[in-house]
């Protein structure tokens, strides 16, 4: 790539012209933003207040952009850099082994003891340990100055972040400029996840280890990185709450019970892994984990204590330590002067700021070691520096994909791991999230459809507001209150009801839809590995529409778009999710919530308090038409009966007709199927009782079935997602004389 200073970095002129084409850059940037959001980086970095189980999700906004102009390295340059990175990783492995073992560097004061004592990243409890490998993964930040010298900004040896980001950014770029990549010899990164998977397996003493990616969860700043990487590796992403230590082994909590875990691919910082031994921040670790590591019951990659090399006091000493233990043939000096002029690369207009068209870039390269071979990712992630940035702390939320041109050495394939079927292995936290994802989706869709139906009715016939002294408007308020589960709304026909009041009520429904979308996005973001890629795009679009709901800017057409997204989400759930235990739990949540939705709509649409039978019949018919439309059953009714809406026929369609997928009978039959397929929390008794209630009059059926459904939901949560508590009654102490 030709920089503004004139030094090559190292794109041919024809490739440069295609990449920096001013007629294409704006469209490419917009496409990159859209694709990045569709991959989860959009709907995940928003304000997520409360999860369905009451936990706070304190996620700050952390969006980033992919600049559509990549960093381009030619094959000789990358080959030299990859050799230097591999050598450096080997050398740092020796440095860690010495600092926790023979400590020659300490005795010779190359790394003085007081430096180690001054940092909280050096782990005393790791001294004397000898893991199979200290570093399985490694990352290094590099910069190129205007004189052509490459320098190390920092080494990342603890839980090096960014590999998932790099793979995600390449996935985006391959779709932003497919015509350019198709005509250019860009090295593929597709084989690197396989190399990482085999490197992780080789760190364990077990022949075919169970590997999980150990994350800090949704609150972690690099959660998108963790989530995408887990999908690429094909392993479960777990949090501290998913794991438990028993008999000095680590076990994964799943729907089928505890399953042994052999290796934790640690994406969680070393200081948070075990609250029993480290003054951990927060509660994301696993008590007793390090005892299990020392006992050989589980392996950590990277090893506990490897973050010592990232300490501020240790980093400046690493070059001398490397020179003492393993002099390097490919020299990469450390950047000691952060003000040194760096090569500046072109940017798409507005990717950082409107007036910034060139900027320096910090290149992060990644390597993995299987104990014999070190593989370096043929690419990486380039962090753009805003004007005045220290290379060690970029502030611009913009990255560049790194392209390597020409022939490069592909990662070593090595031995294939034995095939293992983990289809039934579902972490309880993942099942929990899928359950609440589906419940939130069903409730949000019902509220949005109700809001759309009533809004369109008012637009088409404003006279409904004054129908029978406001009786229809009051019934519409009843429906909106019940569907958003608000018992505080004071109901009752009154002449004071006007269009503004009803619009305010509908705005409250919009707020409730937005809250349910938040809950949906929160839960879905934690179970990315169970959802299809297309689902991410639907979730991203829902996140955009949520802001319009919150600002009360939603029109009927916007509600149609929301309903289309929910329909797509339901279709993807039914047709693109493997129907194993995870799907069964999630679908159980959807069917239970659908039962409650239909019951709420029936309760809101039918008002037994009116004394005027003629008025009541007319208003009932109009309200039941809203009930049918809000339950997506009005077209089915008109196709079947071809008449004005009659209450009895409408109720039969939404209550007893199992051929209508929106009916109570259809949902109960699906729950019966889940019960027979092995969902013990439902039980045959629930199914039989629920079927019996459908034969009762509506006034009796609604409260009885609601109670059955609520109790069934409580049993599902209690069976799968609640940790039993055995309380100990504390006896009062005797007063001392």
N, C-alpha and C positions, 0 to 999 in steps of 0.2 A: 504494500500500500504506500503510495507516495504521500509524504507528510508535507505540512506547510513549510518545514525547514529544508525539504529537498532530499532527505535521506530515505533510501528504500526500506520497506518493511513488509513484504517483498513481492507485491502483486505485479504480474505482467500488465502492460499498458491497456490491452483490450479488456482484461478483467476489471481493472480499475475503472475504466469508462462505464462498464455495465453496472458496477456496484454504486457508483457515485452519480448516476444519471439523475439530474435534478427533476426531470419530468416524472420519475417513478418514486422518488424518495418519500413524498408525503403519503402516497397510497400504501407504500410498503410499511411505513411506520404505523399507519392506522391498522393494517392487517396484523402486524406483529402485536400490537396492543390487544386486539380482539382475540387472537389465538392464545396469547399468554393468559388472558382472563378465562378463556374456555378451558384451559388446562388446570384451573383451580387457583391460580395466583390472583384472580380478581375477586371471586366470592369469598376467598379465605381471609383476605386482609381487610377486614371491616370490623366495625364495632359489634362484638358478639356478647351481649350482656349475660343472660342466664340460660343455662342448659335445662333440658326437660327435668333432670333430676335435682335441680336447684343449685348445681355448682356454677360458680362464676367463670366465664371465659374472658379473661382480661387481655384480649388481643388488641394491641395497638395497630394502627394502620401502617403497613409495611409494603406498599406497592413498589414495584420496580418496572423498568421498561427495557426492552431489548432494542438496541439501536440496530437498524437494518444494514449498516455498513460493518462487516466483520473485520477483525484483525486477521491479516493474512501472513502466514509464515511459509517460507519455501522449505523443501525437504532437507537440504543441508543444515539450515539454521535449526529446525526442529530436532534433527538427529543429534546435533551437538547439545542442544538444551536437554533432550531426554537422557543422554548419557550423563550429563552433569547432575540432573535431578536424581537419577538412579544411584550414582555414586554418593550423592549427599544423603540419600535415604539410608544407604548401607552404613555410612559413617555415623549418622545420628543413632542408628541402632546400637553401635558400639559405645557411643557416648552414654546412652541410657543404661546399658548393661554395666558400664563402669561406675556410674554415679550411684547405682543401687547395689553394686557388687564389690569389686576390688577397690574402688575409690582412689585410683592412682591420680586422677585429675584433681581430687581434693588434696591429697598429700602433697602434690607438686604445686598446689595453689594456682593451677590453671583455672579451676573453678573453686574459689576459696570457700571454706566451710561456712563462713559468715554470710556469704551470698545465698547459699542454700537455706540457711537458718532464717534468713530475712524474708523468704517467700513462702506463701501458704500453698504453693503448687508442688513442692517437693514432699513426697509422702513417706514419712518415717516407717509406716507399717508395710511399705513395699520393699524396704531395705532387706537384702538377702534373698528376695524372691528371684526365681529364674523361669519366667514364662517361656513358652516355646518361641515366642517372638514378641518383642516390645511393640514394633510398628508393623501392622498389617496394611494400614492406609497412611498416606502422607500427602501433604499439599505444601506448595511453596509459592509465595508471591514474588514476582520478578518485574523489574522495570528496565527499559532501555533508554540510556541518555543520548544526547545529541552527538556525542563522540563515538557512538556505536558500542558502548560497553554495557553488558547486562549485569545487573546487581540484584542481590537478594534483599527483599524488603522484610520478610519474616518467614519463619518456618512454622508450620502448623502440624503438631504431633499428637495433640490430645484427642479431639474428635473433629478432624478437619472438615469444615463445612464447605458446601458448594458443589459437590459432584453431581447431586441431583439437579441443582440449578443448571449446571453445564449441559447435562443431557436434555433437560427441558428446553433450554435456550436453542440447542441444536434442532430439537424437534420443531420448534417454532420457525426457525430460519429455513429449514428444509421445505416449509410450505409458503414462506414469504417470497423466496426467490428460487422456486424449483427449476425454472428455466436456466438460471445461472449455474446452480449446483450441478444440474444434469450435463452441462457442457464443460464442467471444470473438474479436474482430478483432485477433489477434496477427500482427504482421508476419512473413512467412516469410523464412528465411535460405537457402532452397534455391537461389537464383540466385547467391549470393555466390561459391561455388567457380568458377562460370563467369567471373565478373568477375575473380577472381584469376588464372585461367588466361590470360585475354586480357591482363591487365596484365603478367604474366610474359613472354608472347610479345612484347609491344611493347617490352620492354627490350632485346631482341636485335636485331641488324642483319639476321639471317636471316629470310626471309619466313615460313617455316613451321618454327620452331626445334624441335629435339629437347630437351625439358625433362625434367629429373629432379629429385627432391627429395633433397637432400644431407643425410644424417643422420649422427649420431655412432654409430648402432647401438643395440643392446639395452642397452648400459651407460649411454646418455645419459639424464639425469633426465626428459627430455620425450619419450621414445621413443613412448609411446602417442599423444601429440599428433602426432608426425611420421607414424606409421603410419596413423592414421585419416585424416589430411589427404591423404596420398598416395592413399588409396583414393578419397576424394571427388573429387580432381582427376583421377584416372585416369592417373597417371604412375608411373613406377618409383621406388621408394625405394631409394637407393643409399648405400653406405658408402665410405670411402676406399679399401678394398681392391678395390672394384668398378671403380675408375677408374684410368687411367694417362695420363700426358702423353707424347705422341710428336709430334715436329715442331711443337711449340708449340701443339698442340691437345689437347683432353681427349677420351679415348675410354672407352667403356663395355665392360668385358669381358663378352661374351655367349657362348652356346654356339656361335653361328655365327662367332665371331671378334670383332674390335674394331669397335665402331660409334661414329661421331662424336656428341658431345654439344655442343649449342650454348649451353645455359643451365643453370646450377645454381641451383635455388631453395634457397638456403643456410639450413638449419635448424641448422647447426653454428656455434658461436661463432667470431668472426673470429680469435681467438688460436690456433685449432687447424686452420686450413684448409691450411696449407703449412709443413711442418716445415723446409723448406730456408731459409725467409726469416723465420720467426717462431720465437721460443723456445717452440714448441708444447708443450702438456701432453698426454702420451700419444702414440699413434701412429695417430690417426684421420684425419689429413689426407691430402692428395695431394701428393707432392713435385713441385715445378715448376708447380703450379697457377697461382700468381700471375704467373709468367712468361708462361704461356699467356693469362692475362687481359690483361696489358699488350700482348701481341702481337695481340690481337683474336681469338684462337682460341676463346675461350669468354667468356661473360658471367656475372657473379655478381649475384644479387639476394638481399639487398641488396648494394651495392658494398662492396669491401674498404675498411675504414677508417670505415664508417658508425657503428661502435660507439663512436667517440670521444665522442659526445654522451651516452653513458650513464655516463661516468666521474664519480666522486663529486665531483671538483673542478670539472667542467664544468657539471653539471646546475644548480647554483644560479645560473650566469651566463647561462642560456639565455634567460630573459625579457628581459634587457637586450639580448642579441644579436638576438633577434627584433624588439624595438622599434627597433633601429638599422637592420635590413635590410628588415623588412616589418611595420610596425605592424598589429596585428590589430584587426578590427572587433568580433569576439566574444571578449571578454576571459576567459581562464582563468588565474587567478593560481596560483602555486605554493604548495603547502602548506608553510609554514615552521615551523609549530608542531604537531608530531605529537600533542600532548596536547589539541588543540582538540576539544571535544565534537562527535561525529558522530552523524548520524541512525542510530538502531538499528532493525533490522527483525526481525519475528518469525521464529522457527525452529521446525522440527518437534522435538518432544521427543527428546533424545538424539542429534540429528544432529551436535552438537559435544561436549556434555557433558550429563549428566542434569539438572544444575541451571541450564543456560543456555537461556533461551527467547527472548531478544532479543540481537542483536549488530550492530555496525557492519559494513559491507560495502564493500570496494574494488571499483569497477567498472572492468573492462578493456574498452575499446572498440578495434576494429580497423578499419584503413583500407588501401586499396590504390590505387595511382596508375598509370595507363597513360600518363602524360605529358601528357594533356589533361584527364582527368576523375579526380577522387578519389571513390571509392565507400566509404562507411562501412557496416560490417555492422549491419543493423537488429536489434541484440541484442548479446550479448557474454557475458562470464564475470564473475561476482561472487565474489571471494574473501572468505569470512567471517573476521572478526578475532576471535581468542580474547581473553578479558579481559586487558588490559595490553599487547596487541600494538601494535607500531609499524606504521602503515599501509604502510610500505615493506617490511615483512617479516612477512607473515601466517604464523602457525604452525598455525592450525587447518586440517586437511585436508578442508575442506568448502567447496563452491562452490554458487552459486545461478545458475540460468539467468536471463537478462535478457529480459523481454518488452517489446516496444514496441507500444502500442495505437494503433488508428486508422490512417489513411492515411499512408503514408510513401513517399518517393521510392525506387523500386527501383533496384538497380545498373544502370548503363548496359550494354546488351547488346553494342553494338559489332559489329565484323565477326567472322563465324565463322571459326575457323581451318580450313585445309584438312584433310580427312579423311586420316589416315595409318594403315595397318595395321601394328601392332607385335606381331602375334600370335606371330611367330617370335623376337622379341627377348626372350631370357631371360637376365638377368644370371647369371653362373656362381655367384655366392654364393647367389642364390635357388634355383637348381637344386640346389646343394649342400645347402641347408637342407631342400628337399622330399625329397631322397634319404634323408637321415638321419631326417627326420620319419616317413617310412613304415617305415623299418627299425625305429625305436624302437617305433612303434605295433604292428607285427607281433610283435615279441619280447615286448612288455608284455602283449599279449592272450594269447599262448601261455602265458606264466607265470601270468597270472591265471586262465586256464581250468584249467591243471594244478592250481593251488592249490585252486580250487573243487571240482574232481572228487575229489581225494584227501580234502579236508575232508568232503565230503558222504558219501563212502564210509565214512569212519571214524564219522561220526554215525549212519549207517544200520546199520553192522555193526562194532562195536568189536572183535569177535573176529578181524578180519583182522590185527590187530597181532600176534597169537600164532600165526597160521597157519603151520604147518610150521616151528616154532621161530623165527619172525620172518622167514621168507624173503620173504613179501609186503611186510612193512614195509621190509625192506632194498631191495626192488625199488622201492618208492615213493620211498625216499631217492635211489636211482639216478636216477629220473625227475626229481625236483626238482633234483638237482645238475646234470644235463645240460641241462635247459631253462633254468637260470639261468647256465649256462656256468661252473660252479665245478668246477675240477679238484682242489681241495684237500680235498674231503670224502672221508674214508676209508670205503670201502664194504666190504660183506661181511656175510652173515647172522650175527647174534649174538643169543644169548638175552637180552642186556641191553637190546635195543631195547624201549622202552615208549612209551606214549601221549604222555608229556611230551616225550620226545626228538623224536618225529615232529612234534609241534606246534611245537617250536623250529625244526625244519627248514622247516616251512611258513611260520613267521614270517620266516625268511630269504628265502623266495621273495617274501613281501609286501614286504620291504625292496627287493628287486631290482626288483619291479614299480614301486614308488615312484620308484626311480632312473630307470627307463626313461620313466616319465611326465614326470619333470623334463626329461629330454633331449628328449622329444617336444614339451613346451610351449616349451622354449627355442628349438628350431628353428622350430616353427610360428609363433611370435610374430614372427619376422623376415620372414615371407612372407605376411603378412595379405592382400596384394592378390591372391594366387593362390587363396585359400580363400573359401568362401561365408560369408555372415553367420551362418548356422545353425551352422557349424563352431565359431564362437567360443563358442556356448553349450555345446556338447559339451566343448570344452577347459576351460571354466570349471568344469563339473561334475566333470571328471576331477581338476582341481586341488583341489577340496574333498575328494574321496575319497582323494586322495594322503595327506592328513594322517592319516586314519583308518588307512591302511596303515602309516604310520610309527610310529603309537602302538600298533600291534598290537591294534587294536580291531575289526578287520574280521570280520564274520560272513558266512555263506554268502550271505545276502540282499544284503550290500554288494558281494560279488564279482559277483553277478548284475547289479547296477547298473553296475559297472565294465565288465563284458562287454557290456552293452547300449550303453554309451557307445562302446566300441571298434567294435561293429557299426555304430552310427550313423556313426562316423568313416569306416569303410571304405565304407559306402554313399554318404556325401557325396562321398568321393574319386572313386568310380566314376561317380556320377550328376550331380554338381554342379561338376565341374572340367573345363574345356575340354581336350580331348584333343590338346594340342599338344606341343611339345618338353618343356615343364616337367612336364606330366603323365607323359610317357613316362619321363623320368628318375626321377621319384618312384615310379612303378609298378615300374620296374626294381629299385629298392631294396626295395620290398615283396616282390616275387617271389623275389629272392635270399634275403632273410631268411626267407621262408616255407620255402624249400628247407632251409635250415639248421635251422629249428625242427623240421620233420618228421624230419630225420636225427637230431637230438638226442633226440627222443621215442622213435624206434625204438631207438637205442643204449641209452637208459635202460631201456626196457621189456623188452628181450630180454637175458637173462644167459646166455652160453654156458658159464659155469664150473660149473654145477650137475652133479653126477654121477648123482643120482637122477632117472631119466627120468620116473617118475610124478609126483614132486614138481615137477620142472621143468615138465612139461606143465600141471599144475594152476595153478602160480604164473604161468607164461607167459600162460595164458588170462586170469587175473585182471588181470595187468599190461597185456596188450594191450587189454583192455576200457578201462583207464585211458588208454592211448594213443589209442584211437578217440575217447573222450569229450574228451580234451584237444585233439585235432585237429578237434573239432566234426564227427565222422564216425560217431558211434555210432548215431544215429537212422537215418542212411542205411544202415548195415550191417544193422540189425535189420529195416528195411523190405525190404531186398533178400533177406536170407538166412533171416530168421525162425527162427533157431536160436541155440544157445549160441555164444559167440565161439570161432572157430577161427583159429589164428594165420595159416595160409596165406591164407585168404580175407580176413582183416583187412589183412594186408600188401599183398595185391593191390589193395585199395580205396585205401589211402593211398600206394601207390607207383606202380602202373601204370594206374589207372583215370582217364583224362583227363576223364571226365564228372564226377568229384568235384573241385570247385574247390579243395579243400584238399590234393589229392594232389601228389606230386612231378611226375608227368607233366603235370598241368594247369599248374603253375608253369613248367615247362620250355617248354611250348608257348607260353605267354604271352611268355616271354623270347625265343623264336624269332620271334614276331611283332614284338617290339620291335627285334630285330636286322634283320629284313627291312624295317622302317619307317625305318631309318636310325640305329640305335644301334651305332656302329662298335666300341665297346669290348667288346661281347659277341662278335660274329663267328659265322659259320656253323660254324667248327671247334668252338667251345664247345658249340653246340647239338647237333651230331652226336655229340660225345663224351659229353655228358650223356644223350642218348637211349640210347646204347649201354650206359651203366652200369646203366640200369634193367633190363636183361635178365640181369644177373649175380646170383649169390646175395647175400643180404643182407650177409653178413660182408665181401664184397668191395665191394659197391655203396656202403655207407655211407662208408668212408674215401675212396674214389675220387671219388664225387660231391661230398663235402664239399670236397676239394681243388680240384676244378673250380670250384665256386661261390665259394670264397674267392678264388681267382685272378681270376675274372671280376669280383668286387666290387673287387679291387685295381686292375684295369684301368679300371673305370669311374671310380674316384677319381683314378687317375693321368691319365686322358684328359681329364677335365673340371675337376677341382678342385685339381690340384696345379700349382704354377708350376715349370717346369723349372729346374734349377740346373746351371750349367756350372762345376764346381769348377776352380780354378786351383791347381796344385801349387806350393807355395812352396818355393823352393830355399834350402837353408841358406846363411847368409852366411859368408864366409871370415873367419877370425879375423885381426884386425889384428896386425901384428908389434909 
